[in-house]
Amino acid sequence: MSVSNLIRNPIATALLGAAAVGVPAGALYLYGSAPHAAEVATAPAAALPAPATAATNAVRAGLPDFRGLVEQYGPSVVNVSVRANVKTAARMPQVPQMPGFGPDDPFSQFFRGMPMPQEPVPMRGEGSGFIVSHDGLILTNAHVVADAQKVTVRLRDRREFEAKVLGSDAKSDIAVLKIEATNLPAVRLGDPQKLQVGEWVVAIGAPFGFDNSVTAGIVSAKGRSLPDDGYVPFIQTDVAVNPGNSGGPLFNLDGEVVGINSQIYSRTGGYQGVSFAIPIDMAMDVSGQLQAKGHVTRGRLGVGIQDMDQALAQSFGLEAPHGALVTSVEDGGPADRVGIKAGDVIVSFNGHPVDAAGALPALVGTSAPGKTVPVEIWRGNSTRKLDVRLDEMQEAASVAANAGETDSGRLGLMVRPLSADEKREIDVDNGLVVEGADGAAAEAGIRPGDVVLSANGKSVRSADELKSVVSGAKDHVALLVQRGETRLFVPVELG
């Protein structure tokens, strides 16, 4: 349902391959507020430098003309109105209005503001959508029609139809609607893979209920991974997206739909020049599955991952920080069956390079369960190729301290082996409990209570084994640490 300023929550690294993604302070909004007006200064022609490149020549040729695109495909964009009943807690009337209680009754204070049973309250919302078939198939966002009891679609010619929700998938934020009509104007679908950063794109939707409003901008980036959206490689643009735009199409200059406008990133709740669209090829795949079987199946690799940085790359012998660093492997899962281990770096999946951890969940999720895919990993300063048969992703799945042994040298850790009870408690075979940290380890963020499971990919069972790994390292050592229920690699710059 279209609700202004609804925030998406961040996710942590999951065993399904969704990596925690760091973003600057702010929030992801399903919708935003009105954009700030931009002022463009113009300079006299004589003051402009002579053109030196093809890019400057393109600017001199003038801005693109969107009139033909809007005239031809604007009628394919629809307004989606939703009516739903949302349960809210009613509150007890004030005491003077309650029979049997006067304002001075000593028991009246216990009933003021008492929550009552939840009551359904009618709510209305609006979003956008677009027609993908001449017989009334429409795509929009799942959050636009969430909890809807009645969905009404209004065309640009003001005709209205009650729509049936054929299916909805919250993970990809895609919903499929159907209206009973024929000879409707449908959009043409494009290929998001061919989009280039810097390319012009156009959004048409109903911001604040203003039907068929047009905004334009450029592609800012591709393949963005966002908190709580690990399975969608978003198209980032600077196209103005506001409340009511969600679910509307993103066009390229050929008039082809390349994405579905979904949300914005904002520190204020209003549009600030960063908006995100779901690639149309992913949306159509989800749409086909929803129509065929009523739900979406996704592949599962069974790993926890994190991003690489320069220090970790040096620790693992990589020339540059890229790939998804495996922090944990699910017992008996697809990755475990082919021998993938914590400390491996996944650099390619099914023929696609994995530049960052955030790219892997979308690649895995869009692969069919049961499919065998090639996976390339980095281990021990060399690459290995494995064939992994994916499983199907299923929908929603402390340490005592005593006196210990000391490594007070380059690492700066005081550690002791895990007891048998501690191993059972955190379900590991070996590891070292951190009793104290200073120097390099403390600066890297290691703290008492952490459990060091491995160093530079080698399991450690004693302080001597840890010292042996550290003595053979050059400038950095990568420690696999368990902290509570979370595992992560911590790069330590050695003193």
Secondary structure by P-SEA (a helix, b strand, c coil): ccccbbbbbbbccccccccccccccbbbbcccccccbbbbbbcccccccccccaaaaaaaaccccaaaaaaaccccbbbbbbbbbbbbbbbccccccccccccccccccccccccccbbbbbbbbcbbbbbccccbbbbbbccccccccbbbbbcccccccccccccccccccbbbbbccccccbbbbbbbcccccccbbbbbbcccccccbbbbbbcccccccccccccccbbbbcccccccccccbbbbccccccccccccccccccccccbbbbccaaaaaaaaaaaaaccbbbbbbccbbbbbbcaaaaaaaccccccccccccccccccccccccccccccccccccccccccccaaaaaaccccbbbbbbbbcccbbbbbbbbccccccccbbbbcbbbbcccccbbbbbcccaaaaaaacccbbbbbcccccccccccccccbbbccccccccccaaaaaaaaaacccbbbbbcccccbbbbbbbbcc
